[in-house]
Amino acid sequence: MGIGELQTIATVSAFIAFIGVAWWAYSPKNKKRFEEDAQLALDDEMKDRSSDEQRDKDK
């Protein structure tokens, strides 16, 4: 088995892994989970703002 064959196997394996990850990421069954995860950063930001507003009211 030469270096060319090993490179071919590595390339095909990487391509198959890429297709698998893309399939998983764009799968309709994961859409709701990803939308909820996308809101996590925004939810934290809103909590931080409300706690800042509460601190300002306490002064």
All heavy atoms as TSV, in Angstrom:
chain	resi	resn	atom	element	x	y	z
A	1	MET	N	N	0.865	-1.180	0.000
A	1	MET	CA	C	0.000	0.000	0.000
A	1	MET	C	C	0.905	1.235	0.000
A	1	MET	O	O	1.655	1.471	0.934
A	1	MET	CB	C	-0.899	-0.016	1.234
A	1	MET	CG	C	-1.901	1.101	1.245
A	1	MET	SD	S	-3.057	1.077	2.624
A	1	MET	CE	C	-4.130	-0.244	2.149
A	2	GLY	N	N	0.784	1.992	-1.055
A	2	GLY	CA	C	1.621	3.171	-1.215
A	2	GLY	C	C	1.004	4.404	-0.580
A	2	GLY	O	O	-0.126	4.404	-0.073
A	3	ILE	N	N	1.772	5.483	-0.601
A	3	ILE	CA	C	1.322	6.749	-0.010
A	3	ILE	C	C	0.101	7.298	-0.740
A	3	ILE	O	O	-0.791	7.896	-0.131
A	3	ILE	CB	C	2.474	7.780	0.024
A	3	ILE	CG1	C	2.101	9.010	0.848
A	3	ILE	CG2	C	2.860	8.212	-1.374
A	3	ILE	CD1	C	2.099	8.769	2.310
A	4	GLY	N	N	0.037	7.077	-2.050
A	4	GLY	CA	C	-1.109	7.546	-2.832
A	4	GLY	C	C	-2.406	6.885	-2.392
A	4	GLY	O	O	-3.459	7.536	-2.302
A	5	GLU	N	N	-2.348	5.606	-2.113
A	5	GLU	CA	C	-3.541	4.892	-1.650
A	5	GLU	C	C	-3.969	5.370	-0.267
A	5	GLU	O	O	-5.163	5.508	0.014
A	5	GLU	CB	C	-3.278	3.388	-1.640
A	5	GLU	CG	C	-3.130	2.793	-3.032
A	5	GLU	CD	C	-2.686	1.349	-2.999
A	5	GLU	OE1	O	-2.053	0.931	-2.010
A	5	GLU	OE2	O	-2.977	0.644	-3.984
A	6	LEU	N	N	-2.993	5.620	0.600
A	6	LEU	CA	C	-3.315	6.131	1.942
A	6	LEU	C	C	-3.949	7.519	1.866
A	6	LEU	O	O	-4.894	7.829	2.599
A	6	LEU	CB	C	-2.061	6.164	2.813
A	6	LEU	CG	C	-1.486	4.809	3.208
A	6	LEU	CD1	C	-0.176	5.004	3.962
A	6	LEU	CD2	C	-2.474	4.031	4.057
A	7	GLN	N	N	-3.430	8.356	0.970
A	7	GLN	CA	C	-4.009	9.685	0.795
A	7	GLN	C	C	-5.433	9.594	0.254
A	7	GLN	O	O	-6.310	10.361	0.664
A	7	GLN	CB	C	-3.132	10.526	-0.137
A	7	GLN	CG	C	-1.815	10.924	0.472
A	7	GLN	CD	C	-0.897	11.624	-0.509
A	7	GLN	OE1	O	-0.991	11.421	-1.723
A	7	GLN	NE2	N	0.004	12.444	0.026
A	8	THR	N	N	-5.662	8.675	-0.654
A	8	THR	CA	C	-7.006	8.476	-1.205
A	8	THR	C	C	-7.969	8.022	-0.119
A	8	THR	O	O	-9.092	8.545	-0.012
A	8	THR	CB	C	-6.975	7.447	-2.351
A	8	THR	OG1	O	-6.086	7.921	-3.367
A	8	THR	CG2	C	-8.361	7.226	-2.922
A	9	ILE	N	N	-7.535	7.078	0.706
A	9	ILE	CA	C	-8.381	6.583	1.802
A	9	ILE	C	C	-8.684	7.708	2.789
A	9	ILE	O	O	-9.825	7.872	3.232
A	9	ILE	CB	C	-7.708	5.385	2.496
A	9	ILE	CG1	C	-7.699	4.181	1.559
A	9	ILE	CG2	C	-8.404	5.047	3.800
A	9	ILE	CD1	C	-6.853	3.014	2.042
A	10	ALA	N	N	-7.670	8.523	3.109
A	10	ALA	CA	C	-7.876	9.638	4.036
A	10	ALA	C	C	-8.838	10.669	3.453
A	10	ALA	O	O	-9.716	11.183	4.155
A	10	ALA	CB	C	-6.539	10.290	4.374
A	11	THR	N	N	-8.706	10.960	2.173
A	11	THR	CA	C	-9.582	11.941	1.519
A	11	THR	C	C	-11.023	11.453	1.494
A	11	THR	O	O	-11.953	12.207	1.817
A	11	THR	CB	C	-9.094	12.231	0.092
A	11	THR	OG1	O	-7.764	12.749	0.160
A	11	THR	CG2	C	-9.997	13.226	-0.611
A	12	VAL	N	N	-11.223	10.202	1.113
A	12	VAL	CA	C	-12.572	9.641	1.060
A	12	VAL	C	C	-13.177	9.579	2.462
A	12	VAL	O	O	-14.353	9.908	2.662
A	12	VAL	CB	C	-12.554	8.253	0.380
A	12	VAL	CG1	C	-13.890	7.547	0.532
A	12	VAL	CG2	C	-12.178	8.387	-1.081
A	13	SER	N	N	-12.377	9.216	3.458
A	13	SER	CA	C	-12.867	9.162	4.842
A	13	SER	C	C	-13.277	10.545	5.338
A	13	SER	O	O	-14.317	10.697	5.981
A	13	SER	CB	C	-11.797	8.591	5.770
A	13	SER	OG	O	-11.477	7.271	5.406
A	14	ALA	N	N	-12.461	11.551	5.035
A	14	ALA	CA	C	-12.791	12.916	5.441
A	14	ALA	C	C	-14.060	13.394	4.750
A	14	ALA	O	O	-14.901	14.068	5.371
A	14	ALA	CB	C	-11.633	13.855	5.140
A	15	PHE	N	N	-14.217	13.070	3.489
A	15	PHE	CA	C	-15.419	13.468	2.747
A	15	PHE	C	C	-16.660	12.797	3.328
A	15	PHE	O	O	-17.692	13.453	3.512
A	15	PHE	CB	C	-15.264	13.119	1.266
A	15	PHE	CG	C	-16.444	13.522	0.439
A	15	PHE	CD1	C	-16.704	14.857	0.185
A	15	PHE	CD2	C	-17.304	12.561	-0.089
A	15	PHE	CE1	C	-17.806	15.234	-0.572
A	15	PHE	CE2	C	-18.395	12.935	-0.849
A	15	PHE	CZ	C	-18.647	14.273	-1.091
A	16	ILE	N	N	-16.553	11.521	3.646
A	16	ILE	CA	C	-17.684	10.803	4.241
A	16	ILE	C	C	-18.032	11.391	5.604
A	16	ILE	O	O	-19.211	11.566	5.931
A	16	ILE	CB	C	-17.386	9.292	4.325
A	16	ILE	CG1	C	-17.377	8.691	2.920
A	16	ILE	CG2	C	-18.385	8.575	5.216
A	16	ILE	CD1	C	-16.874	7.266	2.851
A	17	ALA	N	N	-17.011	11.738	6.395
A	17	ALA	CA	C	-17.260	12.361	7.698
A	17	ALA	C	C	-17.945	13.715	7.520
A	17	ALA	O	O	-18.877	14.057	8.266
A	17	ALA	CB	C	-15.953	12.518	8.464
A	18	PHE	N	N	-17.502	14.504	6.546
A	18	PHE	CA	C	-18.115	15.804	6.280
A	18	PHE	C	C	-19.585	15.654	5.908
A	18	PHE	O	O	-20.445	16.380	6.414
A	18	PHE	CB	C	-17.354	16.530	5.169
A	18	PHE	CG	C	-18.028	17.794	4.723
A	18	PHE	CD1	C	-17.911	18.945	5.479
A	18	PHE	CD2	C	-18.797	17.824	3.573
A	18	PHE	CE1	C	-18.548	20.113	5.093
A	18	PHE	CE2	C	-19.429	18.982	3.174
A	18	PHE	CZ	C	-19.309	20.132	3.938
A	19	ILE	N	N	-19.865	14.719	5.007
A	19	ILE	CA	C	-21.250	14.476	4.593
A	19	ILE	C	C	-22.085	14.042	5.795
A	19	ILE	O	O	-23.230	14.487	5.974
A	19	ILE	CB	C	-21.309	13.426	3.462
A	19	ILE	CG1	C	-20.620	13.959	2.206
A	19	ILE	CG2	C	-22.735	13.005	3.168
A	19	ILE	CD1	C	-21.251	15.197	1.626
A	20	GLY	N	N	-21.527	13.205	6.658
A	20	GLY	CA	C	-22.247	12.752	7.852
A	20	GLY	C	C	-22.575	13.895	8.796
A	20	GLY	O	O	-23.691	13.994	9.307
A	21	VAL	N	N	-21.616	14.777	9.028
A	21	VAL	CA	C	-21.852	15.921	9.915
A	21	VAL	C	C	-22.867	16.878	9.300
A	21	VAL	O	O	-23.764	17.388	9.993
A	21	VAL	CB	C	-20.523	16.643	10.231
A	21	VAL	CG1	C	-20.764	17.970	10.920
A	21	VAL	CG2	C	-19.633	15.753	11.090
A	22	ALA	N	N	-22.746	17.130	8.008
A	22	ALA	CA	C	-23.711	18.013	7.332
A	22	ALA	C	C	-25.114	17.415	7.378
A	22	ALA	O	O	-26.094	18.127	7.631
A	22	ALA	CB	C	-23.277	18.258	5.884
A	23	TRP	N	N	-25.221	16.115	7.170
A	23	TRP	CA	C	-26.519	15.434	7.221
A	23	TRP	C	C	-27.116	15.581	8.612
A	23	TRP	O	O	-28.292	15.891	8.780
A	23	TRP	CB	C	-26.342	13.952	6.867
A	23	TRP	CG	C	-27.622	13.199	6.781
A	23	TRP	CD1	C	-28.329	12.674	7.818
A	23	TRP	CD2	C	-28.362	12.902	5.610
A	23	TRP	NE1	N	-29.458	12.065	7.364
A	23	TRP	CE2	C	-29.494	12.189	5.996
A	23	TRP	CE3	C	-28.151	13.172	4.273
A	23	TRP	CZ2	C	-30.426	11.742	5.078
A	23	TRP	CZ3	C	-29.077	12.715	3.369
A	23	TRP	CH2	C	-30.200	12.014	3.776
A	24	TRP	N	N	-26.308	15.375	9.640
A	24	TRP	CA	C	-26.777	15.477	11.023
A	24	TRP	C	C	-27.197	16.917	11.350
A	24	TRP	O	O	-28.223	17.149	11.969
A	24	TRP	CB	C	-25.670	15.013	11.968
A	24	TRP	CG	C	-25.943	15.287	13.393
A	24	TRP	CD1	C	-26.795	14.613	14.217
A	24	TRP	CD2	C	-25.376	16.332	14.186
A	24	TRP	NE1	N	-26.780	15.171	15.469
A	24	TRP	CE2	C	-25.919	16.219	15.479
A	24	TRP	CE3	C	-24.454	17.340	13.925
A	24	TRP	CZ2	C	-25.568	17.089	16.495
A	24	TRP	CZ3	C	-24.108	18.196	14.942
A	24	TRP	CH2	C	-24.662	18.064	16.207
A	25	ALA	N	N	-26.394	17.881	10.922
A	25	ALA	CA	C	-26.666	19.279	11.253
A	25	ALA	C	C	-27.938	19.797	10.594
A	25	ALA	O	O	-28.657	20.600	11.184
A	25	ALA	CB	C	-25.478	20.153	10.846
A	26	TYR	N	N	-28.221	19.349	9.386
A	26	TYR	CA	C	-29.385	19.843	8.661
A	26	TYR	C	C	-30.572	18.891	8.725
A	26	TYR	O	O	-31.561	19.100	8.030
A	26	TYR	CB	C	-29.014	20.143	7.205
A	26	TYR	CG	C	-28.125	21.352	7.107
A	26	TYR	CD1	C	-26.761	21.214	6.887
A	26	TYR	CD2	C	-28.639	22.627	7.262
A	26	TYR	CE1	C	-25.936	22.318	6.816
A	26	TYR	CE2	C	-27.827	23.743	7.190
A	26	TYR	CZ	C	-26.471	23.585	6.960
A	26	TYR	OH	O	-25.665	24.675	6.899
A	27	SER	N	N	-30.488	17.901	9.580
A	27	SER	CA	C	-31.583	16.952	9.737
A	27	SER	C	C	-32.796	17.652	10.364
A	27	SER	O	O	-32.652	18.390	11.338
A	27	SER	CB	C	-31.134	15.799	10.636
A	27	SER	OG	O	-32.205	14.955	10.950
A	28	PRO	N	N	-33.980	17.445	9.831
A	28	PRO	CA	C	-35.173	18.102	10.384
A	28	PRO	C	C	-35.435	17.750	11.852
A	28	PRO	O	O	-35.974	18.559	12.589
A	28	PRO	CB	C	-36.306	17.592	9.492
A	28	PRO	CG	C	-35.659	17.156	8.234
A	28	PRO	CD	C	-34.295	16.685	8.617
A	29	LYS	N	N	-35.041	16.574	12.282
A	29	LYS	CA	C	-35.304	16.197	13.672
A	29	LYS	C	C	-34.452	16.994	14.658
A	29	LYS	O	O	-34.786	17.070	15.835
A	29	LYS	CB	C	-35.086	14.695	13.880
A	29	LYS	CG	C	-33.654	14.251	13.779
A	29	LYS	CD	C	-33.536	12.778	14.041
A	29	LYS	CE	C	-32.070	12.358	14.012
A	29	LYS	NZ	N	-31.896	10.967	14.329
A	30	ASN	N	N	-33.361	17.619	14.194
A	30	ASN	CA	C	-32.504	18.422	15.074
A	30	ASN	C	C	-32.832	19.906	15.022
A	30	ASN	O	O	-32.240	20.696	15.759
A	30	ASN	CB	C	-31.034	18.226	14.693
A	30	ASN	CG	C	-30.525	16.865	15.063
A	30	ASN	OD1	O	-30.913	16.300	16.078
A	30	ASN	ND2	N	-29.660	16.314	14.239
A	31	LYS	N	N	-33.740	20.315	14.175
A	31	LYS	CA	C	-34.025	21.738	13.974
A	31	LYS	C	C	-34.468	22.412	15.276
A	31	LYS	O	O	-33.956	23.467	15.638
A	31	LYS	CB	C	-35.091	21.922	12.901
A	31	LYS	CG	C	-35.368	23.366	12.595
A	31	LYS	CD	C	-36.365	23.530	11.473
A	31	LYS	CE	C	-36.581	25.008	11.212
A	31	LYS	NZ	N	-37.471	25.243	10.105
A	32	LYS	N	N	-35.398	21.808	15.986
A	32	LYS	CA	C	-35.902	22.410	17.220
A	32	LYS	C	C	-34.788	22.561	18.255
A	32	LYS	O	O	-34.654	23.602	18.888
A	32	LYS	CB	C	-37.030	21.558	17.801
A	32	LYS	CG	C	-37.626	22.135	19.059
A	32	LYS	CD	C	-38.737	21.261	19.592
A	32	LYS	CE	C	-39.245	21.834	20.897
A	32	LYS	NZ	N	-40.202	20.961	21.545
A	33	ARG	N	N	-33.963	21.534	18.383
A	33	ARG	CA	C	-32.864	21.575	19.358
A	33	ARG	C	C	-31.894	22.705	19.026
A	33	ARG	O	O	-31.469	23.453	19.910
A	33	ARG	CB	C	-32.126	20.251	19.356
A	33	ARG	CG	C	-30.917	20.264	20.245
A	33	ARG	CD	C	-30.196	18.937	20.233
A	33	ARG	NE	N	-28.899	19.135	20.818
A	33	ARG	CZ	C	-27.804	18.599	20.352
A	33	ARG	NH1	N	-27.834	17.819	19.310
A	33	ARG	NH2	N	-26.662	18.827	20.938
A	34	PHE	N	N	-31.533	22.834	17.753
A	34	PHE	CA	C	-30.586	23.866	17.362
A	34	PHE	C	C	-31.187	25.262	17.522
A	34	PHE	O	O	-30.479	26.207	17.879
A	34	PHE	CB	C	-30.104	23.645	15.930
A	34	PHE	CG	C	-29.187	22.458	15.784
A	34	PHE	CD1	C	-29.221	21.682	14.646
A	34	PHE	CD2	C	-28.282	22.116	16.769
A	34	PHE	CE1	C	-28.383	20.591	14.491
A	34	PHE	CE2	C	-27.438	21.036	16.639
A	34	PHE	CZ	C	-27.487	20.274	15.498
A	35	GLU	N	N	-32.465	25.411	17.261
A	35	GLU	CA	C	-33.104	26.715	17.458
A	35	GLU	C	C	-33.101	27.089	18.936
A	35	GLU	O	O	-32.867	28.250	19.289
A	35	GLU	CB	C	-34.521	26.699	16.908
A	35	GLU	CG	C	-34.566	26.723	15.395
A	35	GLU	CD	C	-35.967	26.635	14.841
A	35	GLU	OE1	O	-36.924	26.406	15.623
A	35	GLU	OE2	O	-36.113	26.787	13.619
A	36	GLU	N	N	-33.364	26.127	19.817
A	36	GLU	CA	C	-33.318	26.393	21.258
A	36	GLU	C	C	-31.906	26.736	21.699
A	36	GLU	O	O	-31.696	27.660	22.484
A	36	GLU	CB	C	-33.834	25.186	22.030
A	36	GLU	CG	C	-35.313	24.952	21.879
A	36	GLU	CD	C	-35.767	23.638	22.497
A	36	GLU	OE1	O	-34.913	22.853	22.968
A	36	GLU	OE2	O	-36.989	23.402	22.511
A	37	ASP	N	N	-30.919	26.005	21.185
A	37	ASP	CA	C	-29.528	26.279	21.533
A	37	ASP	C	C	-29.087	27.652	21.044
A	37	ASP	O	O	-28.294	28.328	21.700
A	37	ASP	CB	C	-28.606	25.206	20.949
A	37	ASP	CG	C	-28.776	23.859	21.632
A	37	ASP	OD1	O	-29.423	23.817	22.708
A	37	ASP	OD2	O	-28.277	22.857	21.094
A	38	ALA	N	N	-29.593	28.072	19.899
A	38	ALA	CA	C	-29.234	29.375	19.355
A	38	ALA	C	C	-29.748	30.502	20.241
A	38	ALA	O	O	-29.161	31.586	20.282
A	38	ALA	CB	C	-29.775	29.524	17.943
A	39	GLN	N	N	-30.830	30.264	20.958
A	39	GLN	CA	C	-31.408	31.291	21.811
A	39	GLN	C	C	-30.712	31.402	23.169
A	39	GLN	O	O	-30.935	32.359	23.901
A	39	GLN	CB	C	-32.901	31.014	22.027
A	39	GLN	CG	C	-33.719	31.173	20.772
A	39	GLN	CD	C	-33.660	32.579	20.230
A	39	GLN	OE1	O	-33.718	33.556	20.974
A	39	GLN	NE2	N	-33.533	32.705	18.922
A	40	LEU	N	N	-29.860	30.449	23.506
A	40	LEU	CA	C	-29.212	30.456	24.822
A	40	LEU	C	C	-28.403	31.732	25.063
A	40	LEU	O	O	-28.484	32.323	26.135
A	40	LEU	CB	C	-28.312	29.230	24.977
A	40	LEU	CG	C	-29.030	27.909	25.159
A	40	LEU	CD1	C	-28.023	26.770	25.190
A	40	LEU	CD2	C	-29.870	27.900	26.413
A	41	ALA	N	N	-27.629	32.139	24.081
A	41	ALA	CA	C	-26.825	33.349	24.245
A	41	ALA	C	C	-27.717	34.572	24.418
A	41	ALA	O	O	-27.423	35.459	25.227
A	41	ALA	CB	C	-25.897	33.534	23.054
A	42	LEU	N	N	-28.799	34.621	23.683
A	42	LEU	CA	C	-29.709	35.752	23.794
A	42	LEU	C	C	-30.431	35.740	25.135
A	42	LEU	O	O	-30.677	36.794	25.727
A	42	LEU	CB	C	-30.715	35.730	22.641
A	42	LEU	CG	C	-30.100	35.828	21.242
A	42	LEU	CD1	C	-31.180	35.654	20.201
A	42	LEU	CD2	C	-29.357	37.116	21.065
A	43	ASP	N	N	-30.774	34.549	25.624
A	43	ASP	CA	C	-31.440	34.446	26.921
A	43	ASP	C	C	-30.526	34.937	28.035
A	43	ASP	O	O	-30.954	35.647	28.930
A	43	ASP	CB	C	-31.868	33.012	27.201
A	43	ASP	CG	C	-32.987	32.542	26.288
A	43	ASP	OD1	O	-33.646	33.397	25.673
A	43	ASP	OD2	O	-33.178	31.312	26.197
A	44	ASP	N	N	-29.251	34.592	27.973
A	44	ASP	CA	C	-28.292	35.051	28.973
A	44	ASP	C	C	-28.152	36.565	28.935
A	44	ASP	O	O	-28.048	37.220	29.963
A	44	ASP	CB	C	-26.921	34.412	28.762
A	44	ASP	CG	C	-26.899	32.948	29.132
A	44	ASP	OD1	O	-27.836	32.502	29.838
A	44	ASP	OD2	O	-25.954	32.252	28.721
A	45	GLU	N	N	-28.155	37.121	27.732
A	45	GLU	CA	C	-28.040	38.564	27.595
A	45	GLU	C	C	-29.244	39.263	28.223
A	45	GLU	O	O	-29.099	40.267	28.913
A	45	GLU	CB	C	-27.922	38.932	26.120
A	45	GLU	CG	C	-27.692	40.402	25.883
A	45	GLU	CD	C	-27.519	40.701	24.409
A	45	GLU	OE1	O	-26.630	40.084	23.798
A	45	GLU	OE2	O	-28.279	41.546	23.902
A	46	MET	N	N	-30.425	38.726	28.022
A	46	MET	CA	C	-31.624	39.321	28.600
A	46	MET	C	C	-31.590	39.210	30.126
A	46	MET	O	O	-31.991	40.130	30.825
A	46	MET	CB	C	-32.876	38.644	28.037
A	46	MET	CG	C	-33.086	38.918	26.561
A	46	MET	SD	S	-33.183	40.671	26.173
A	46	MET	CE	C	-34.741	41.054	26.906
A	47	LYS	N	N	-31.104	38.091	30.651
A	47	LYS	CA	C	-31.000	37.932	32.102
A	47	LYS	C	C	-30.014	38.937	32.671
A	47	LYS	O	O	-30.252	39.516	33.724
A	47	LYS	CB	C	-30.560	36.515	32.451
A	47	LYS	CG	C	-31.619	35.480	32.223
A	47	LYS	CD	C	-31.106	34.101	32.555
A	47	LYS	CE	C	-32.137	33.046	32.221
A	47	LYS	NZ	N	-31.638	31.687	32.455
A	48	ASP	N	N	-28.891	39.146	31.969
A	48	ASP	CA	C	-27.892	40.116	32.432
A	48	ASP	C	C	-28.483	41.519	32.452
A	48	ASP	O	O	-28.268	42.283	33.392
A	48	ASP	CB	C	-26.657	40.092	31.534
A	48	ASP	CG	C	-25.845	38.814	31.698
A	48	ASP	OD1	O	-26.049	38.114	32.716
A	48	ASP	OD2	O	-25.020	38.532	30.807
A	49	ARG	N	N	-29.233	41.871	31.432
A	49	ARG	CA	C	-29.841	43.201	31.384
A	49	ARG	C	C	-30.849	43.387	32.508
A	49	ARG	O	O	-30.894	44.422	33.151
A	49	ARG	CB	C	-30.533	43.423	30.044
A	49	ARG	CG	C	-29.587	43.683	28.919
A	49	ARG	CD	C	-30.332	44.006	27.659
A	49	ARG	NE	N	-29.399	44.174	26.547
A	49	ARG	CZ	C	-29.761	44.216	25.296
A	49	ARG	NH1	N	-31.041	44.092	24.976
A	49	ARG	NH2	N	-28.866	44.370	24.345
A	50	SER	N	N	-31.654	42.358	32.750
A	50	SER	CA	C	-32.668	42.498	33.792
A	50	SER	C	C	-32.010	42.576	35.170
A	50	SER	O	O	-32.474	43.307	36.034
A	50	SER	CB	C	-33.668	41.344	33.730
A	50	SER	OG	O	-33.038	40.121	33.993
A	51	SER	N	N	-30.905	41.864	35.374
A	51	SER	CA	C	-30.226	41.953	36.671
A	51	SER	C	C	-29.556	43.311	36.825
A	51	SER	O	O	-29.515	43.870	37.918
A	51	SER	CB	C	-29.209	40.821	36.836
A	51	SER	OG	O	-28.173	40.927	35.887
A	52	ASP	N	N	-29.040	43.887	35.712
A	52	ASP	CA	C	-28.465	45.236	35.774
A	52	ASP	C	C	-29.550	46.259	36.092
A	52	ASP	O	O	-29.336	47.179	36.893
A	52	ASP	CB	C	-27.799	45.599	34.441
A	52	ASP	CG	C	-26.505	44.835	34.194
A	52	ASP	OD1	O	-25.955	44.285	35.177
A	52	ASP	OD2	O	-26.066	44.786	33.031
A	53	GLU	N	N	-30.706	46.104	35.476
A	53	GLU	CA	C	-31.806	47.026	35.741
A	53	GLU	C	C	-32.263	46.917	37.193
A	53	GLU	O	O	-32.573	47.918	37.830
A	53	GLU	CB	C	-32.967	46.743	34.794
A	53	GLU	CG	C	-32.667	47.105	33.359
A	53	GLU	CD	C	-33.735	46.632	32.412
A	53	GLU	OE1	O	-34.716	45.990	32.868
A	53	GLU	OE2	O	-33.596	46.870	31.196
A	54	GLN	N	N	-32.279	45.704	37.715
A	54	GLN	CA	C	-32.677	45.508	39.091
A	54	GLN	C	C	-31.672	46.165	40.045
A	54	GLN	O	O	-32.059	46.784	41.023
A	54	GLN	CB	C	-32.792	44.006	39.420
A	54	GLN	CG	C	-33.307	43.716	40.796
A	54	GLN	CD	C	-34.745	44.212	41.004
A	54	GLN	OE1	O	-35.538	44.201	40.075
A	54	GLN	NE2	N	-35.039	44.659	42.191
A	55	ARG	N	N	-30.375	46.053	39.732
A	55	ARG	CA	C	-29.358	46.692	40.563
A	55	ARG	C	C	-29.503	48.206	40.534
A	55	ARG	O	O	-29.309	48.884	41.542
A	55	ARG	CB	C	-27.962	46.287	40.091
A	55	ARG	CG	C	-27.523	44.973	40.676
A	55	ARG	CD	C	-26.073	44.701	40.366
A	55	ARG	NE	N	-26.061	43.553	39.467
A	55	ARG	CZ	C	-25.360	43.438	38.369
A	55	ARG	NH1	N	-24.551	44.395	38.005
A	55	ARG	NH2	N	-25.451	42.369	37.616
A	56	ASP	N	N	-29.827	48.760	39.353
A	56	ASP	CA	C	-30.012	50.196	39.255
A	56	ASP	C	C	-31.208	50.661	40.069
A	56	ASP	O	O	-31.183	51.752	40.668
A	56	ASP	CB	C	-30.190	50.612	37.787
A	56	ASP	CG	C	-28.902	50.451	36.991
A	56	ASP	OD1	O	-27.827	50.375	37.616
A	56	ASP	OD2	O	-28.990	50.399	35.743
A	57	LYS	N	N	-32.242	49.859	40.137
A	57	LYS	CA	C	-33.429	50.219	40.915
A	57	LYS	C	C	-33.122	50.187	42.409
A	57	LYS	O	O	-33.689	50.944	43.184
A	57	LYS	CB	C	-34.579	49.262	40.615
A	57	LYS	CG	C	-35.180	49.450	39.256
A	57	LYS	CD	C	-36.300	48.466	39.038
A	57	LYS	CE	C	-36.890	48.583	37.658
A	57	LYS	NZ	N	-37.946	47.585	37.430
A	58	ASP	N	N	-32.217	49.302	42.811
A	58	ASP	CA	C	-31.898	49.157	44.218
A	58	ASP	C	C	-31.057	50.314	44.746
A	58	ASP	O	O	-30.984	50.534	45.950
A	58	ASP	CB	C	-31.132	47.844	44.477
A	58	ASP	CG	C	-32.013	46.627	44.253
A	58	ASP	OD1	O	-33.263	46.781	44.291
A	58	ASP	OD2	O	-31.457	45.531	44.045
A	59	LYS	N	N	-30.431	51.081	43.873
A	59	LYS	CA	C	-29.546	52.170	44.313
A	59	LYS	C	C	-30.307	53.330	44.855
A	59	LYS	O	O	-31.337	53.711	44.652
A	59	LYS	CB	C	-28.640	52.624	43.169
A	59	LYS	CG	C	-27.594	51.605	42.855
A	59	LYS	CD	C	-26.689	52.121	41.766
A	59	LYS	CE	C	-25.620	51.111	41.454
A	59	LYS	NZ	N	-24.744	51.560	40.402
